[in-house]
Amino acid sequence: MTLIENTIAFVKEKLKDAEGGHDWFHMERVYKNALLIADGEECDLTVVKLGALLHDIADSKFHDGDESVGPKTAKTFLESQNALEETITHVIAIIENISFKGGNFEKKFHSKELEIVQDADRLDALGAIGIARTFNYGGFKNRTLYNPEILPNLNMNKEEYKKSEAPTLNHFYEKLLLLAAKMNTETGQKIAQERHRFMEVFLEQFYAEWNGLK
């Protein structure tokens, strides 16, 4: 089996019991998004594939906020596969710098491969699937759907964002609706705009139903 095939098998096994928005299927969608975006970019495709497949191998949300678990897990696996050292270093840098983290996180690493994988991951937080994942995670955390008295916090730092227990709908304003403007690639920007508008239509319908107007 190839390195990519072994990685796919590893991720499937590792995430077989994961929360529905951060499971193997999330990784697979990000992988497909990354391939779509990479098709129009000059990049190291192996790094893009591995970055997409391993970017959420141990999301800190499910490890008491520990951001070191994901990079360590990916590094151990890639070393076991005898991957090139420069490939491992690049993939780890992608994992460490891909997250939104409240939108106020300054990336300490830059590469075309990171831009591609980051766009691919953010696309999966938009549109119909983004809506589904948001409410799935809100249910997983037993959060209120919506509370008009609790306004979105648009000025959270990284730690506040990680610890937030706000109603699920607030997440649209605290993250999802901000993503289209943060895309790195032309392909990512185009797809993001379409999915952004879909979420706006959803919110319009949500508020109308909430207020008994439809």
C-alpha positions as CSV (number, residue, x, y, z in Angstrom):
1,M,0.0,0.0,0.0
2,T,1.1,3.6,-0.6
3,L,1.7,6.2,2.0
4,I,-1.6,7.9,1.2
5,E,-3.5,4.6,1.3
6,N,-1.9,3.7,4.7
7,T,-2.8,7.2,5.9
8,I,-6.4,6.8,4.9
9,A,-6.6,3.4,6.7
10,F,-5.0,4.9,9.8
11,V,-7.4,7.9,9.9
12,K,-10.5,5.7,9.4
13,E,-9.5,3.5,12.3
14,K,-8.4,6.4,14.5
15,L,-11.7,8.3,14.0
16,K,-14.2,5.4,13.8
17,D,-15.9,6.6,17.0
18,A,-15.4,10.4,16.6
19,E,-18.1,13.0,16.8
20,G,-20.0,13.3,13.5
21,G,-18.6,16.6,12.5
22,H,-15.0,15.6,13.0
23,D,-15.0,12.0,11.9
24,W,-13.5,10.2,8.9
25,F,-16.1,11.6,6.6
26,H,-15.1,15.2,7.5
27,M,-11.5,14.2,6.7
28,E,-12.6,12.7,3.4
29,R,-14.5,15.8,2.4
30,V,-11.6,18.0,3.2
31,Y,-9.3,15.7,1.3
32,K,-11.6,16.0,-1.8
33,N,-11.8,19.8,-1.4
34,A,-8.1,20.0,-1.2
35,L,-7.6,18.0,-4.4
36,L,-10.1,20.3,-6.1
37,I,-8.3,23.4,-5.0
38,A,-4.8,22.0,-5.6
39,D,-5.6,21.3,-9.2
40,G,-5.2,25.0,-10.0
41,E,-2.1,25.6,-7.8
42,E,1.6,24.9,-7.8
43,C,2.1,22.8,-4.8
44,D,3.5,19.6,-3.2
45,L,0.5,17.3,-3.7
46,T,1.7,14.7,-1.3
47,V,2.0,17.3,1.5
48,V,-1.5,18.6,0.6
49,K,-3.0,15.1,0.7
50,L,-1.4,14.2,4.0
51,G,-2.2,17.6,5.6
52,A,-5.9,17.2,4.6
53,L,-6.1,13.6,5.9
54,L,-4.3,14.3,9.2
55,H,-5.3,17.9,10.0
56,D,-8.0,16.8,12.6
57,I,-6.5,13.5,13.6
58,A,-6.8,14.6,17.3
59,D,-8.8,17.8,17.5
60,S,-7.9,19.7,20.7
61,K,-11.7,20.2,21.4
62,F,-11.9,16.5,22.2
63,H,-8.6,16.4,24.1
64,D,-9.2,18.9,26.9
65,G,-7.9,21.7,24.7
66,D,-4.5,20.1,24.3
67,E,-3.2,21.3,20.9
68,S,-0.1,19.1,21.0
69,V,-2.0,15.8,20.7
70,G,-2.8,16.1,17.0
71,P,0.8,17.0,15.8
72,K,2.3,14.3,18.0
73,T,-0.1,11.7,16.7
74,A,0.5,12.6,13.1
75,K,4.3,12.8,13.6
76,T,4.4,9.3,15.2
77,F,2.3,7.8,12.3
78,L,4.3,9.5,9.5
79,E,7.6,8.4,11.1
80,S,6.3,4.8,11.3
81,Q,5.7,5.1,7.5
82,N,9.2,6.3,6.9
83,A,8.0,9.5,5.3
84,L,10.5,12.1,4.3
85,E,11.6,14.4,7.2
86,E,10.8,17.5,5.3
87,T,7.3,16.1,4.5
88,I,6.7,15.4,8.2
89,T,7.8,18.8,9.2
90,H,5.6,20.5,6.6
91,V,2.5,18.4,7.5
92,I,3.0,19.1,11.2
93,A,3.2,22.8,10.5
94,I,-0.1,22.7,8.6
95,I,-1.8,20.9,11.5
96,E,-0.5,23.5,14.0
97,N,-1.6,26.5,11.9
98,I,-4.8,25.5,10.2
99,S,-7.3,26.2,13.0
100,F,-9.6,29.3,13.1
101,K,-9.2,29.8,16.9
102,G,-11.5,32.7,17.1
103,G,-10.2,34.4,14.0
104,N,-7.5,36.3,16.0
105,F,-4.8,33.6,15.7
106,E,-1.7,34.7,13.9
107,K,-0.2,32.0,11.8
108,K,3.5,31.3,12.5
109,F,4.0,29.4,9.2
110,H,3.0,30.1,5.6
111,S,3.0,27.8,2.6
112,K,0.8,27.2,-0.5
113,E,0.1,23.8,0.9
114,L,-1.2,25.3,4.1
115,E,-3.4,27.7,2.2
116,I,-4.9,24.9,0.2
117,V,-5.7,22.6,3.2
118,Q,-6.9,25.5,5.3
119,D,-9.4,26.6,2.5
120,A,-10.5,23.0,2.1
121,D,-11.2,22.6,5.8
122,R,-13.0,26.0,5.9
123,L,-15.2,25.0,3.0
124,D,-16.5,22.1,5.1
125,A,-17.6,24.6,7.7
126,L,-19.7,26.4,5.2
127,G,-22.9,25.7,3.3
128,A,-25.3,22.8,4.0
129,I,-22.7,20.6,5.5
130,G,-21.4,23.5,7.6
131,I,-24.9,24.0,9.0
132,A,-25.3,20.3,9.7
133,R,-21.9,20.1,11.4
134,T,-22.6,23.1,13.6
135,F,-25.8,21.8,15.0
136,N,-24.4,18.3,15.3
137,Y,-21.6,19.6,17.5
138,G,-24.0,21.9,19.4
139,G,-26.1,18.8,20.2
140,F,-23.0,16.9,21.1
141,K,-22.2,19.6,23.7
142,N,-25.9,20.0,24.7
143,R,-26.0,23.6,23.8
144,T,-29.1,25.8,23.3
145,L,-30.1,26.2,19.7
146,Y,-30.6,30.0,20.0
147,N,-31.1,32.5,22.8
148,P,-31.9,36.1,21.6
149,E,-30.6,37.4,24.9
150,I,-27.1,36.0,24.4
151,L,-25.4,38.0,21.6
152,P,-22.5,36.7,19.6
153,N,-19.1,37.7,20.8
154,L,-17.0,39.0,17.9
155,N,-14.0,39.9,19.9
156,M,-13.0,36.6,21.6
157,N,-9.4,35.7,22.0
158,K,-8.2,32.2,21.4
159,E,-8.9,30.9,24.9
160,E,-12.3,32.5,25.1
161,Y,-13.2,31.0,21.7
162,K,-12.1,27.5,22.9
163,K,-14.1,27.7,26.1
164,S,-17.3,29.3,24.7
165,E,-20.6,27.6,25.6
166,A,-22.8,30.0,23.7
167,P,-25.9,29.0,21.8
168,T,-25.2,27.2,18.6
169,L,-26.6,29.9,16.3
170,N,-24.0,32.3,17.7
171,H,-21.3,30.2,16.0
172,F,-22.5,31.4,12.6
173,Y,-21.5,35.0,13.5
174,E,-18.4,34.1,15.6
175,K,-16.9,31.9,12.8
176,L,-18.9,30.6,9.9
177,L,-20.0,33.9,8.3
178,L,-16.4,35.2,8.7
179,L,-14.7,32.4,6.7
180,A,-15.5,33.5,3.1
181,A,-13.5,36.7,3.5
182,K,-10.5,34.7,4.9
183,M,-10.1,32.2,2.0
184,N,-6.6,32.0,0.6
185,T,-7.1,30.7,-3.0
186,E,-9.2,31.8,-5.9
187,T,-11.0,28.4,-6.1
188,G,-11.7,28.5,-2.4
189,Q,-13.0,32.0,-2.6
190,K,-15.5,31.2,-5.4
191,I,-16.9,28.1,-3.6
192,A,-17.0,29.9,-0.3
193,Q,-19.2,32.7,-1.6
194,E,-21.8,30.3,-2.8
195,R,-21.9,28.4,0.5
196,H,-21.9,31.7,2.4
197,R,-25.0,32.8,0.7
198,F,-26.7,29.5,1.4
199,M,-26.1,30.1,5.1
200,E,-27.5,33.6,4.9
201,V,-30.7,32.2,3.4
202,F,-30.9,29.6,6.1
203,L,-30.6,32.2,8.8
204,E,-33.3,34.4,7.2
205,Q,-35.6,31.3,7.3
206,F,-34.6,30.4,10.9
207,Y,-35.4,33.9,12.3
208,A,-38.7,34.0,10.3
209,E,-39.8,30.6,11.8
210,W,-38.5,31.5,15.3
211,N,-40.6,34.7,15.3
212,G,-43.7,33.0,13.9
213,L,-43.6,34.8,10.5
214,K,-43.6,31.7,8.3
